[in-house]
Amino acid sequence: MTVVGPSISRHFPFSAGFCLGVGLGGYLDGVVFHQLLQWHHLFSSWYPIISVENLQFNTFWDGVFHSAAYLFIIAGIFILWRAARLIHFKWSTRCLAASMLTGFGVFNLIEGLVDHQLLGIHHVNETVNRSQWLYWDLAFLASGLAMLVIGLLLWRRAHA
């Protein structure tokens, strides 16, 4: 690893892209699945959308979820900005894509394992028959695993 100064790396900061990937993964999930398709809300398995009160409760927590995703995006931009200010910073599209895919994949895996399977607070597509929920959840996990593996392979190739 090339170092500029006492402990400043000139390589692309993995944590910047990772945070951006987690945040964008959360935003995509929230905008597409919660709002556009309306397949689920954050707590829709625990508080089904059968009353205005449940919809209000779920919509509030969807907003909290979006706010957390936004904070990850801000953190990623901040880390990237700090690294970009270095004179010898090495920009890399491959490293940005790799770290973002890794973050997005980790988001999907954690979301899918914790929220869908462990806690059961919601499932990917609650508009289909309940017997099909597991298939949608497994596809979501598979997409997360694929993004994680591709991201890590791209990162490895960029640093080979």
C-alpha positions, 0 to 999 in steps of 0.5 A, a space after each residue: 500500500 502506498 502511503 502519503 504522509 504518516 498514515 494517509 492511503 492514496 487508494 480509493 476508500 472502500 468505506 466510501 463506496 460501501 456506505 454509498 451502496 448501503 444507502 442506495 440499497 436502502 433507498 431503492 428498496 424503500 422507493 421501489 418496494 415500499 412506495 412505487 410497487 407498494 409490496 410491503 412497508 417496514 412493519 407490514 407483516 406485524 401491522 398489516 395495512 388494514 386500517 388507517 392507523 396501521 398505514 400511518 404507523 408503517 409510513 412513519 417507520 418507512 420515513 425513519 428507514 429512508 432517513 437511515 439510508 440517507 445518513 449512509 449516503 451522506 457518510 459515503 459522500 463525506 468519506 469520498 470527499 475527504 479522500 478526494 482532497 488528498 493530492 495523490 488520491 487515486 480515482 477508480 471507477 472499478 473500485 467505486 463500483 466494487 465497493 458500492 456493489 459490496 455495500 448494496 449486497 450487504 444491505 440486501 443480505 442483512 435486510 433479507 436475513 434479519 427483517 424478512 427471515 429472523 424478525 419477519 417484520 415484512 417480506 419482499 412481496 406481500 401482495 402475492 399468496 403467502 405461500 409464495 413469500 419465501 420465494 421472493 425473499 430468497 430471490 432478494 437474498 440471492 440478489 444480495 449475495 450476487 452483488 456482494 460476490 461481484 463487488 468483492 471480485 471486482 475489488 480484488 481485481 482492482 487490487 491485484 
